[in-house]
Amino acid sequence: MVEYHGLGHRSLTGRAFLDAAAVERRYVGRAMDERPLATPEYEQDALSRFRLNLSAEEFAARFGHHFALFNFQKYRYRTPGMTEWVDRLSAFFFAEGLPARLRAVREKYLTDEEIAKVEAFERDPF
């Protein structure tokens, strides 16, 4: 059975998988000039969540488990380099094989103790 993991620890299967994957295909890979410009408030919110000083891959390793939903790729941003950074993060999150890719980047960027904490959070986020 095909599973869509999105950005959280829960898996979607069957019809829910198809619906979620279809929504993501609408936005991933769209030309930047087709997307609306984020409002200043939305951009500030995004900036408060992201660490643009990290690569998108390292950010995914360190903080990806905090995102059950990810809609930031739907917009362009005024902050230089932010749109491209969000696009790289979105591409990482929505490509096939997310669990294996997350494990690989966690092993690359995190200590064993940090990996254990992230995995404990994923097993029980509440």
C-alpha positions as CSV (number, residue, x, y, z in Angstrom):
1,M,0.0,0.0,0.0
2,V,1.3,3.5,-0.9
3,E,1.6,5.9,2.0
4,Y,1.8,9.7,2.0
5,H,3.6,10.9,5.1
6,G,3.4,14.7,4.4
7,L,5.4,16.3,7.1
8,G,4.1,14.7,10.2
9,H,4.4,11.3,11.8
10,R,1.0,10.1,10.7
11,S,0.5,8.2,7.4
12,L,-2.3,8.7,5.0
13,T,-3.4,5.8,2.8
14,G,-5.9,5.1,0.1
15,R,-8.2,8.0,-0.9
16,A,-6.7,10.3,1.7
17,F,-3.3,9.7,0.1
18,L,-4.5,10.6,-3.3
19,D,-6.2,13.8,-2.1
20,A,-3.2,15.0,-0.2
21,A,-0.7,14.2,-2.9
22,A,-2.9,16.0,-5.5
23,V,-3.0,19.1,-3.5
24,E,0.8,19.2,-3.1
25,R,1.3,18.6,-6.9
26,R,-0.6,21.8,-7.5
27,Y,2.0,23.9,-5.7
28,V,5.4,22.1,-5.9
29,G,7.2,23.1,-9.0
30,R,5.0,26.1,-9.9
31,A,6.8,29.0,-11.5
32,M,7.6,31.6,-8.9
33,D,5.9,34.4,-10.8
34,E,2.5,32.5,-10.6
35,R,2.4,32.4,-6.9
36,P,1.0,35.3,-4.9
37,L,3.3,37.4,-2.7
38,A,2.9,36.5,1.0
39,T,1.4,39.2,3.1
40,P,3.9,40.9,5.5
41,E,2.2,39.1,8.4
42,Y,2.4,35.7,6.8
43,E,6.1,36.3,5.9
44,Q,6.9,37.3,9.5
45,D,5.2,34.2,10.8
46,A,7.2,32.1,8.3
47,L,10.5,33.8,9.3
48,S,9.7,33.1,13.0
49,R,9.5,29.4,12.1
50,F,12.4,28.9,9.7
51,R,16.1,29.2,10.2
52,L,17.3,30.6,6.9
53,N,20.9,30.4,8.2
54,L,20.6,26.5,7.9
55,S,20.4,24.6,4.7
56,A,16.8,23.4,4.0
57,E,18.1,19.9,4.4
58,E,19.6,20.6,7.9
59,F,16.4,22.5,8.9
60,A,14.4,19.4,7.9
61,A,16.6,17.2,10.0
62,R,16.4,19.5,13.1
63,F,12.8,20.8,12.9
64,G,10.8,18.8,10.2
65,H,9.0,16.8,12.9
66,H,7.2,20.0,14.0
67,F,5.4,20.4,10.7
68,A,2.2,18.4,10.3
69,L,1.1,20.6,7.5
70,F,3.3,22.7,5.1
71,N,1.8,25.4,2.9
72,F,4.6,27.9,2.8
73,Q,5.5,26.9,-0.8
74,K,2.3,28.5,-2.0
75,Y,3.8,32.0,-1.8
76,R,6.7,34.2,-2.9
77,Y,8.6,36.1,-0.2
78,R,10.2,39.6,-0.1
79,T,13.1,38.4,2.1
80,P,16.0,37.8,-0.3
81,G,16.6,34.1,-0.9
82,M,13.6,33.0,1.2
83,T,11.4,31.8,-1.7
84,E,14.1,29.6,-3.0
85,W,14.9,28.3,0.5
86,V,11.2,27.4,1.1
87,D,11.1,25.8,-2.4
88,R,14.1,23.6,-1.5
89,L,12.5,22.6,1.9
90,S,9.2,21.9,0.1
91,A,10.9,19.7,-2.5
92,F,12.6,17.8,0.3
93,F,9.4,17.3,2.2
94,F,7.2,16.2,-0.7
95,A,9.5,13.9,-2.7
96,E,9.0,10.2,-2.4
97,G,10.7,8.4,0.5
98,L,10.5,11.1,3.2
99,P,11.1,8.8,6.2
100,A,14.3,7.4,4.7
101,R,15.5,10.9,3.6
102,L,14.8,12.3,7.1
103,R,16.7,9.5,8.7
104,A,19.7,10.1,6.4
105,V,19.8,13.9,7.1
106,R,19.3,13.3,10.8
107,E,22.3,11.0,10.8
108,K,24.3,13.6,8.9
109,Y,23.4,16.7,11.1
110,L,22.3,15.4,14.5
111,T,23.9,13.7,17.4
112,D,22.6,10.3,18.5
113,E,20.9,12.0,21.5
114,E,19.2,14.6,19.2
115,I,18.0,11.8,16.9
116,A,16.5,10.0,19.9
117,K,14.7,13.1,21.0
118,V,13.2,13.7,17.6
119,E,12.1,10.1,17.2
120,A,10.5,10.1,20.6
121,F,8.6,13.3,19.7
122,E,7.4,11.6,16.4
123,R,6.2,8.6,18.4
124,D,4.2,10.7,20.8
125,P,4.0,14.4,19.9
126,F,1.4,15.2,22.6
